[in-house]
């Protein structure tokens, strides 16, 4: 997916040229990997270019697309023998950054957590390559979001609000790095063997593995997985997820991400409505790449920076 897919490239290029001629600051385009659960129309409205990660099903390579365009990937996974994923390659980021720079836009790249994927490293390497080609360092900034899925959605929207409000590229990146420790995302998986294969199965997770009707509640902390609780049954699990939301975020927007077909996602939405009646909740599709890492049927709950948090 590139900016031309978003349907606003000519207008953006024209605006950039006019801005440069007038001496005004250059516009900033947000670049994000495809673990962000936004639609094509939402990406366009946010001025966000989504660069695809890929997943392989029995040797066939598929590009992850915008939310709602990945068809029934969970059914494809169930019938497969060999599954794997690919981070965004350095060359893909390089080409996208170069295209935007040539159109007169600066670049703010926000990636999923560097502790979950090599995508951040690819973006940093692409930036370094472009600096070696003579691009000014202040024109490209890469931020590790420390999150993914609904958390990454919050980061992209925060970035656009800041930029639209007049913040510079450097100021926006600094605020994102401040806020990332205050955003949150909690999740659970139906089976721990997927995390075991990923090498991310800690001691508490090993203790829970195999126990009937027990579900581990985990959060991302500084981009890495931390165990928080063990819940019993579907009802106990969704309640435990909602309890992770801090007090100051309980009246704001919450994002439930479903990784493939997940009964837990609908139960979690209902639980949010019951336990946090002043919150607004949106349900999103977490997409095929993160679904492969967590396992189909997983669910997450993300919140933005709590009100008044410093």
Beta strands, then each sheet from edge to edge (+ up, - down):
strand 1: 28-33
strand 2: 48-51
strand 3: 54-57
strand 4: 60-63
strand 5: 83-86
strand 6: 106-111
strand 7: 140-144
strand 8: 184-188
strand 9: 214-221
strand 10: 224-232
strand 11: 253-258
strand 12: 280-285
strand 13: 299-303
sheet 1: 2+ 1+ 6+ 7+
sheet 2: 4+ 3- 5+
sheet 3: 10+ 9- 8+ 13- 11+ 12+
end
